[in-house]
Amino acid sequence: MAKQEVTSKKAASAASKTLRSKTASKAAKSAAGSTLSQSKAPNKVTGEKASSAASKTLRSKSASKSAKSAAGSALTQKPSKKK
């Protein structure tokens, strides 16, 4: 079952800023795109590729604060692993 979360206005703004940035990495932009796609869709979840990109962005020393904010938001909307 999908998490019933949507992207906050603050996270959506950070994602938009990241997507407009000329210096943001491909991974950061992927995570930001996933974040924005979920801004008003509670049933959408972050996919594996976007999750991986978000994780990479959070680990990056050079990623901006807005890119990391968008990446964090994308990861919170990832479905939990069940064993």
Biopython code that builds the backbone (N, CA, C, O; Angstrom):
import numpy as np
from Bio.PDB.StructureBuilder import StructureBuilder

atoms = [
    (1, "MET", "N", (0.845, -1.182, 0.000)),
    (1, "MET", "CA", (0.000, 0.000, 0.000)),
    (1, "MET", "C", (0.887, 1.240, 0.000)),
    (1, "MET", "O", (1.913, 1.276, 0.680)),
    (2, "ALA", "N", (0.496, 2.242, -0.752)),
    (2, "ALA", "CA", (1.274, 3.469, -0.862)),
    (2, "ALA", "C", (1.145, 4.328, 0.382)),
    (2, "ALA", "O", (0.121, 4.338, 1.065)),
    (3, "LYS", "N", (2.223, 5.048, 0.649)),
    (3, "LYS", "CA", (2.169, 5.990, 1.762)),
    (3, "LYS", "C", (1.254, 7.135, 1.371)),
    (3, "LYS", "O", (1.240, 7.547, 0.211)),
    (4, "GLN", "N", (0.506, 7.644, 2.303)),
    (4, "GLN", "CA", (-0.417, 8.737, 2.020)),
    (4, "GLN", "C", (0.235, 10.073, 2.373)),
    (4, "GLN", "O", (-0.233, 10.782, 3.264)),
    (5, "GLU", "N", (1.302, 10.408, 1.681)),
    (5, "GLU", "CA", (2.010, 11.652, 1.920)),
    (5, "GLU", "C", (2.082, 12.447, 0.630)),
    (5, "GLU", "O", (2.098, 11.887, -0.466)),
    (6, "VAL", "N", (2.123, 13.750, 0.780)),
    (6, "VAL", "CA", (2.327, 14.623, -0.372)),
    (6, "VAL", "C", (3.492, 15.550, -0.055)),
    (6, "VAL", "O", (3.838, 15.758, 1.108)),
    (7, "THR", "N", (4.084, 16.096, -1.092)),
    (7, "THR", "CA", (5.212, 17.007, -0.937)),
    (7, "THR", "C", (4.732, 18.341, -0.370)),
    (7, "THR", "O", (3.731, 18.895, -0.824)),
    (8, "SER", "N", (5.451, 18.844, 0.620)),
    (8, "SER", "CA", (5.108, 20.142, 1.212)),
    (8, "SER", "C", (5.459, 21.271, 0.244)),
    (8, "SER", "O", (6.209, 21.071, -0.712)),
    (9, "LYS", "N", (4.911, 22.455, 0.503)),
    (9, "LYS", "CA", (5.208, 23.610, -0.347)),
    (9, "LYS", "C", (6.690, 23.949, -0.305)),
    (9, "LYS", "O", (7.281, 24.307, -1.324)),
    (10, "LYS", "N", (7.286, 23.836, 0.868)),
    (10, "LYS", "CA", (8.711, 24.149, 1.031)),
    (10, "LYS", "C", (9.568, 23.177, 0.207)),
    (10, "LYS", "O", (10.503, 23.597, -0.476)),
    (11, "ALA", "N", (9.252, 21.895, 0.273)),
    (11, "ALA", "CA", (10.005, 20.892, -0.482)),
    (11, "ALA", "C", (9.773, 21.050, -1.984)),
    (11, "ALA", "O", (10.695, 20.868, -2.779)),
    (12, "ALA", "N", (8.550, 21.388, -2.370)),
    (12, "ALA", "CA", (8.252, 21.609, -3.785)),
    (12, "ALA", "C", (9.023, 22.813, -4.322)),
    (12, "ALA", "O", (9.503, 22.797, -5.456)),
    (13, "SER", "N", (9.136, 23.840, -3.510)),
    (13, "SER", "CA", (9.897, 25.019, -3.899)),
    (13, "SER", "C", (11.375, 24.675, -4.058)),
    (13, "SER", "O", (12.019, 25.123, -5.007)),
    (14, "ALA", "N", (11.912, 23.886, -3.138)),
    (14, "ALA", "CA", (13.306, 23.458, -3.227)),
    (14, "ALA", "C", (13.528, 22.596, -4.467)),
    (14, "ALA", "O", (14.553, 22.724, -5.136)),
    (15, "ALA", "N", (12.582, 21.730, -4.771)),
    (15, "ALA", "CA", (12.690, 20.879, -5.954)),
    (15, "ALA", "C", (12.672, 21.720, -7.229)),
    (15, "ALA", "O", (13.440, 21.469, -8.158)),
    (16, "SER", "N", (11.799, 22.708, -7.265)),
    (16, "SER", "CA", (11.723, 23.592, -8.426)),
    (16, "SER", "C", (13.035, 24.343, -8.621)),
    (16, "SER", "O", (13.527, 24.478, -9.741)),
    (17, "LYS", "N", (13.588, 24.825, -7.527)),
    (17, "LYS", "CA", (14.865, 25.545, -7.580)),
    (17, "LYS", "C", (15.971, 24.627, -8.107)),
    (17, "LYS", "O", (16.811, 25.049, -8.901)),
    (18, "THR", "N", (15.963, 23.384, -7.663)),
    (18, "THR", "CA", (16.964, 22.416, -8.107)),
    (18, "THR", "C", (16.825, 22.126, -9.597)),
    (18, "THR", "O", (17.823, 22.041, -10.313)),
    (19, "LEU", "N", (15.597, 21.976, -10.059)),
    (19, "LEU", "CA", (15.379, 21.692, -11.480)),
    (19, "LEU", "C", (15.812, 22.862, -12.373)),
    (19, "LEU", "O", (16.242, 22.654, -13.507)),
    (20, "ARG", "N", (15.697, 24.085, -11.860)),
    (20, "ARG", "CA", (16.090, 25.260, -12.642)),
    (20, "ARG", "C", (17.595, 25.524, -12.599)),
    (20, "ARG", "O", (18.125, 26.266, -13.425)),
    (21, "SER", "N", (18.270, 24.917, -11.640)),
    (21, "SER", "CA", (19.703, 25.152, -11.452)),
    (21, "SER", "C", (20.529, 24.600, -12.614)),
    (21, "SER", "O", (20.283, 23.498, -13.104)),
    (22, "LYS", "N", (21.502, 25.385, -13.037)),
    (22, "LYS", "CA", (22.401, 24.937, -14.100)),
    (22, "LYS", "C", (23.513, 24.047, -13.546)),
    (22, "LYS", "O", (24.147, 23.309, -14.300)),
    (23, "THR", "N", (23.751, 24.110, -12.243)),
    (23, "THR", "CA", (24.847, 23.356, -11.640)),
    (23, "THR", "C", (24.407, 22.075, -10.931)),
    (23, "THR", "O", (25.255, 21.296, -10.495)),
    (24, "ALA", "N", (23.131, 21.848, -10.810)),
    (24, "ALA", "CA", (22.637, 20.645, -10.117)),
    (24, "ALA", "C", (22.968, 19.399, -10.935)),
    (24, "ALA", "O", (22.915, 19.415, -12.164)),
    (25, "SER", "N", (23.309, 18.325, -10.235)),
    (25, "SER", "CA", (23.652, 17.069, -10.906)),
    (25, "SER", "C", (22.400, 16.395, -11.478)),
    (25, "SER", "O", (21.267, 16.754, -11.157)),
    (26, "LYS", "N", (22.651, 15.421, -12.325)),
    (26, "LYS", "CA", (21.548, 14.655, -12.921)),
    (26, "LYS", "C", (20.759, 13.927, -11.830)),
    (26, "LYS", "O", (19.531, 13.853, -11.886)),
    (27, "ALA", "N", (21.475, 13.393, -10.837)),
    (27, "ALA", "CA", (20.818, 12.686, -9.729)),
    (27, "ALA", "C", (19.941, 13.637, -8.924)),
    (27, "ALA", "O", (18.826, 13.280, -8.543)),
    (28, "ALA", "N", (20.435, 14.838, -8.664)),
    (28, "ALA", "CA", (19.662, 15.818, -7.900)),
    (28, "ALA", "C", (18.399, 16.210, -8.659)),
    (28, "ALA", "O", (17.329, 16.359, -8.068)),
    (29, "LYS", "N", (18.532, 16.374, -9.965)),
    (29, "LYS", "CA", (17.364, 16.753, -10.772)),
    (29, "LYS", "C", (16.352, 15.610, -10.856)),
    (29, "LYS", "O", (15.145, 15.850, -10.896)),
    (30, "SER", "N", (16.837, 14.381, -10.882)),
    (30, "SER", "CA", (15.939, 13.222, -10.898)),
    (30, "SER", "C", (15.123, 13.158, -9.608)),
    (30, "SER", "O", (13.910, 12.951, -9.636)),
    (31, "ALA", "N", (15.800, 13.338, -8.491)),
    (31, "ALA", "CA", (15.118, 13.323, -7.194)),
    (31, "ALA", "C", (14.132, 14.485, -7.091)),
    (31, "ALA", "O", (13.027, 14.326, -6.572)),
    (32, "ALA", "N", (14.539, 15.655, -7.590)),
    (32, "ALA", "CA", (13.663, 16.826, -7.553)),
    (32, "ALA", "C", (12.416, 16.608, -8.416)),
    (32, "ALA", "O", (11.314, 16.999, -8.031)),
    (33, "GLY", "N", (12.593, 15.995, -9.561)),
    (33, "GLY", "CA", (11.452, 15.703, -10.439)),
    (33, "GLY", "C", (10.468, 14.754, -9.773)),
    (33, "GLY", "O", (9.254, 14.933, -9.877)),
    (34, "SER", "N", (10.991, 13.752, -9.094)),
    (34, "SER", "CA", (10.133, 12.812, -8.370)),
    (34, "SER", "C", (9.368, 13.527, -7.262)),
    (34, "SER", "O", (8.181, 13.280, -7.050)),
    (35, "THR", "N", (10.061, 14.412, -6.565)),
    (35, "THR", "CA", (9.432, 15.171, -5.488)),
    (35, "THR", "C", (8.285, 16.024, -6.025)),
    (35, "THR", "O", (7.197, 16.040, -5.449)),
    (36, "LEU", "N", (8.529, 16.729, -7.125)),
    (36, "LEU", "CA", (7.486, 17.589, -7.691)),
    (36, "LEU", "C", (6.306, 16.793, -8.237)),
    (36, "LEU", "O", (5.163, 17.244, -8.162)),
    (37, "SER", "N", (6.575, 15.628, -8.779)),
    (37, "SER", "CA", (5.478, 14.826, -9.345)),
    (37, "SER", "C", (4.513, 14.341, -8.262)),
    (37, "SER", "O", (3.378, 13.968, -8.555)),
    (38, "GLN", "N", (4.971, 14.351, -7.018)),
    (38, "GLN", "CA", (4.148, 13.875, -5.912)),
    (38, "GLN", "C", (3.539, 15.003, -5.100)),
    (38, "GLN", "O", (2.989, 14.763, -4.025)),
    (39, "SER", "N", (3.628, 16.234, -5.598)),
    (39, "SER", "CA", (3.190, 17.372, -4.800)),
    (39, "SER", "C", (1.691, 17.382, -4.495)),
    (39, "SER", "O", (1.283, 17.885, -3.448)),
    (40, "LYS", "N", (0.883, 16.848, -5.370)),
    (40, "LYS", "CA", (-0.561, 16.804, -5.103)),
    (40, "LYS", "C", (-1.148, 15.435, -5.401)),
    (40, "LYS", "O", (-2.325, 15.298, -5.735)),
    (41, "ALA", "N", (-0.302, 14.436, -5.273)),
    (41, "ALA", "CA", (-0.744, 13.078, -5.582)),
    (41, "ALA", "C", (-0.353, 12.136, -4.441)),
    (41, "ALA", "O", (0.737, 11.565, -4.467)),
    (42, "PRO", "N", (-1.215, 11.966, -3.449)),
    (42, "PRO", "CA", (-0.865, 11.148, -2.289)),
    (42, "PRO", "C", (-0.640, 9.672, -2.596)),
    (42, "PRO", "O", (-0.021, 8.976, -1.792)),
    (43, "ASN", "N", (-1.115, 9.179, -3.718)),
    (43, "ASN", "CA", (-0.962, 7.764, -4.039)),
    (43, "ASN", "C", (0.292, 7.458, -4.847)),
    (43, "ASN", "O", (0.605, 6.291, -5.084)),
    (44, "LYS", "N", (1.011, 8.492, -5.271)),
    (44, "LYS", "CA", (2.256, 8.264, -6.004)),
    (44, "LYS", "C", (3.375, 8.003, -5.016)),
    (44, "LYS", "O", (3.407, 8.589, -3.934)),
    (45, "VAL", "N", (4.297, 7.119, -5.389)),
    (45, "VAL", "CA", (5.447, 6.825, -4.543)),
    (45, "VAL", "C", (6.724, 6.975, -5.372)),
    (45, "VAL", "O", (6.688, 6.940, -6.602)),
    (46, "THR", "N", (7.829, 7.139, -4.690)),
    (46, "THR", "CA", (9.120, 7.277, -5.338)),
    (46, "THR", "C", (9.592, 5.922, -5.838)),
    (46, "THR", "O", (9.590, 4.942, -5.092)),
    (47, "GLY", "N", (9.999, 5.867, -7.106)),
    (47, "GLY", "CA", (10.482, 4.625, -7.702)),
    (47, "GLY", "C", (11.921, 4.321, -7.317)),
    (47, "GLY", "O", (12.578, 5.126, -6.656)),
    (48, "GLU", "N", (12.408, 3.154, -7.733)),
    (48, "GLU", "CA", (13.756, 2.712, -7.376)),
    (48, "GLU", "C", (14.839, 3.639, -7.921)),
    (48, "GLU", "O", (15.772, 3.990, -7.198)),
    (49, "LYS", "N", (14.727, 4.043, -9.199)),
    (49, "LYS", "CA", (15.743, 4.922, -9.789)),
    (49, "LYS", "C", (15.779, 6.271, -9.081)),
    (49, "LYS", "O", (16.857, 6.780, -8.774)),
    (50, "ALA", "N", (14.630, 6.845, -8.823)),
    (50, "ALA", "CA", (14.564, 8.142, -8.150)),
    (50, "ALA", "C", (15.057, 8.022, -6.707)),
    (50, "ALA", "O", (15.694, 8.940, -6.191)),
    (51, "SER", "N", (14.765, 6.901, -6.061)),
    (51, "SER", "CA", (15.243, 6.672, -4.692)),
    (51, "SER", "C", (16.762, 6.604, -4.655)),
    (51, "SER", "O", (17.404, 7.171, -3.771)),
    (52, "SER", "N", (17.317, 5.908, -5.618)),
    (52, "SER", "CA", (18.769, 5.794, -5.706)),
    (52, "SER", "C", (19.403, 7.166, -5.958)),
    (52, "SER", "O", (20.422, 7.507, -5.358)),
    (53, "ALA", "N", (18.791, 7.942, -6.847)),
    (53, "ALA", "CA", (19.289, 9.289, -7.147)),
    (53, "ALA", "C", (19.188, 10.190, -5.919)),
    (53, "ALA", "O", (20.091, 10.982, -5.649)),
    (54, "ALA", "N", (18.098, 10.068, -5.182)),
    (54, "ALA", "CA", (17.914, 10.876, -3.980)),
    (54, "ALA", "C", (18.961, 10.527, -2.928)),
    (54, "ALA", "O", (19.516, 11.411, -2.275)),
    (55, "SER", "N", (19.224, 9.245, -2.771)),
    (55, "SER", "CA", (20.233, 8.798, -1.817)),
    (55, "SER", "C", (21.612, 9.331, -2.205)),
    (55, "SER", "O", (22.370, 9.798, -1.355)),
    (56, "LYS", "N", (21.919, 9.257, -3.482)),
    (56, "LYS", "CA", (23.202, 9.764, -3.986)),
    (56, "LYS", "C", (23.322, 11.268, -3.728)),
    (56, "LYS", "O", (24.390, 11.752, -3.352)),
    (57, "THR", "N", (22.238, 11.995, -3.929)),
    (57, "THR", "CA", (22.232, 13.439, -3.703)),
    (57, "THR", "C", (22.456, 13.764, -2.227)),
    (57, "THR", "O", (23.206, 14.684, -1.902)),
    (58, "LEU", "N", (21.813, 13.019, -1.341)),
    (58, "LEU", "CA", (21.979, 13.267, 0.094)),
    (58, "LEU", "C", (23.404, 12.987, 0.565)),
    (58, "LEU", "O", (23.891, 13.639, 1.489)),
    (59, "ARG", "N", (24.073, 12.023, -0.063)),
    (59, "ARG", "CA", (25.453, 11.696, 0.313)),
    (59, "ARG", "C", (26.476, 12.656, -0.294)),
    (59, "ARG", "O", (27.616, 12.724, 0.166)),
    (60, "SER", "N", (26.077, 13.385, -1.310)),
    (60, "SER", "CA", (26.996, 14.279, -2.017)),
    (60, "SER", "C", (27.412, 15.468, -1.152)),
    (60, "SER", "O", (26.583, 16.082, -0.481)),
    (61, "LYS", "N", (28.702, 15.780, -1.178)),
    (61, "LYS", "CA", (29.200, 16.943, -0.441)),
    (61, "LYS", "C", (28.940, 18.233, -1.221)),
    (61, "LYS", "O", (28.894, 19.316, -0.637)),
    (62, "SER", "N", (28.774, 18.117, -2.520)),
    (62, "SER", "CA", (28.622, 19.313, -3.345)),
    (62, "SER", "C", (27.171, 19.695, -3.641)),
    (62, "SER", "O", (26.920, 20.748, -4.227)),
    (63, "ALA", "N", (26.220, 18.860, -3.246)),
    (63, "ALA", "CA", (24.806, 19.158, -3.515)),
    (63, "ALA", "C", (24.346, 20.345, -2.677)),
    (63, "ALA", "O", (24.754, 20.501, -1.526)),
    (64, "SER", "N", (23.503, 21.169, -3.261)),
    (64, "SER", "CA", (22.988, 22.347, -2.551)),
    (64, "SER", "C", (21.971, 21.942, -1.484)),
    (64, "SER", "O", (21.479, 20.814, -1.457)),
    (65, "LYS", "N", (21.679, 22.889, -0.621)),
    (65, "LYS", "CA", (20.704, 22.655, 0.446)),
    (65, "LYS", "C", (19.324, 22.342, -0.154)),
    (65, "LYS", "O", (18.616, 21.465, 0.341)),
    (66, "SER", "N", (18.946, 23.060, -1.220)),
    (66, "SER", "CA", (17.635, 22.815, -1.832)),
    (66, "SER", "C", (17.586, 21.446, -2.506)),
    (66, "SER", "O", (16.549, 20.783, -2.489)),
    (67, "ALA", "N", (18.704, 21.019, -3.099)),
    (67, "ALA", "CA", (18.746, 19.699, -3.735)),
    (67, "ALA", "C", (18.602, 18.604, -2.679)),
    (67, "ALA", "O", (17.908, 17.611, -2.899)),
    (68, "LYS", "N", (19.253, 18.787, -1.544)),
    (68, "LYS", "CA", (19.154, 17.795, -0.467)),
    (68, "LYS", "C", (17.759, 17.783, 0.152)),
    (68, "LYS", "O", (17.270, 16.728, 0.556)),
    (69, "SER", "N", (17.123, 18.936, 0.229)),
    (69, "SER", "CA", (15.762, 19.010, 0.751)),
    (69, "SER", "C", (14.802, 18.242, -0.157)),
    (69, "SER", "O", (13.955, 17.484, 0.316)),
    (70, "ALA", "N", (14.945, 18.448, -1.464)),
    (70, "ALA", "CA", (14.092, 17.741, -2.425)),
    (70, "ALA", "C", (14.357, 16.241, -2.374)),
    (70, "ALA", "O", (13.427, 15.439, -2.452)),
    (71, "ALA", "N", (15.616, 15.867, -2.245)),
    (71, "ALA", "CA", (15.974, 14.446, -2.182)),
    (71, "ALA", "C", (15.392, 13.791, -0.932)),
    (71, "ALA", "O", (14.888, 12.670, -0.986)),
    (72, "GLY", "N", (15.466, 14.492, 0.179)),
    (72, "GLY", "CA", (14.897, 13.966, 1.422)),
    (72, "GLY", "C", (13.403, 13.763, 1.319)),
    (72, "GLY", "O", (12.861, 12.775, 1.814)),
    (73, "SER", "N", (12.745, 14.700, 0.677)),
    (73, "SER", "CA", (11.301, 14.583, 0.496)),
    (73, "SER", "C", (10.956, 13.376, -0.383)),
    (73, "SER", "O", (10.003, 12.646, -0.110)),
    (74, "ALA", "N", (11.742, 13.184, -1.432)),
    (74, "ALA", "CA", (11.503, 12.039, -2.319)),
    (74, "ALA", "C", (11.665, 10.725, -1.553)),
    (74, "ALA", "O", (10.881, 9.796, -1.745)),
    (75, "LEU", "N", (12.665, 10.645, -0.697)),
    (75, "LEU", "CA", (12.894, 9.407, 0.049)),
    (75, "LEU", "C", (11.817, 9.138, 1.088)),
    (75, "LEU", "O", (11.533, 7.978, 1.387)),
    (76, "THR", "N", (11.215, 10.173, 1.641)),
    (76, "THR", "CA", (10.152, 9.931, 2.615)),
    (76, "THR", "C", (8.913, 9.339, 1.963)),
    (76, "THR", "O", (8.062, 8.765, 2.642)),
    (77, "GLN", "N", (8.811, 9.477, 0.648)),
    (77, "GLN", "CA", (7.643, 8.967, -0.073)),
    (77, "GLN", "C", (7.932, 7.655, -0.780)),
    (77, "GLN", "O", (7.175, 7.222, -1.648)),
    (78, "LYS", "N", (9.029, 7.033, -0.399)),
    (78, "LYS", "CA", (9.393, 5.727, -0.948)),
    (78, "LYS", "C", (8.649, 4.655, -0.176)),
    (78, "LYS", "O", (8.552, 4.745, 1.048)),
    (79, "PRO", "N", (8.123, 3.648, -0.845)),
    (79, "PRO", "CA", (7.424, 2.581, -0.118)),
    (79, "PRO", "C", (8.409, 1.827, 0.782)),
    (79, "PRO", "O", (9.566, 1.625, 0.414)),
    (80, "SER", "N", (7.947, 1.423, 1.941)),
    (80, "SER", "CA", (8.819, 0.696, 2.865)),
    (80, "SER", "C", (9.029, -0.723, 2.359)),
    (80, "SER", "O", (8.164, -1.306, 1.706)),
    (81, "LYS", "N", (10.208, -1.266, 2.679)),
    (81, "LYS", "CA", (10.513, -2.646, 2.266)),
    (81, "LYS", "C", (9.863, -3.598, 3.255)),
    (81, "LYS", "O", (9.973, -3.422, 4.468)),
    (82, "LYS", "N", (9.198, -4.586, 2.735)),
    (82, "LYS", "CA", (8.586, -5.617, 3.593)),
    (82, "LYS", "C", (9.246, -6.942, 3.284)),
    (82, "LYS", "O", (9.432, -7.297, 2.120)),
    (83, "LYS", "N", (9.595, -7.661, 4.310)),
    (83, "LYS", "CA", (10.247, -8.970, 4.118)),
    (83, "LYS", "C", (9.266, -10.088, 4.276)),
    (83, "LYS", "O", (9.634, -11.256, 4.150)),
]
sb = StructureBuilder()
sb.init_structure("model")
sb.init_model(0)
sb.init_chain("A")
sb.init_seg("    ")
for serial, (resi, resn, name, xyz) in enumerate(atoms, 1):
    if name == "N":
        sb.init_residue(resn, " ", resi, " ")
    sb.init_atom(name, np.array(xyz, "f"), 0.0, 1.0, " ", f" {name:<3s}", serial, name[0])
structure = sb.get_structure()
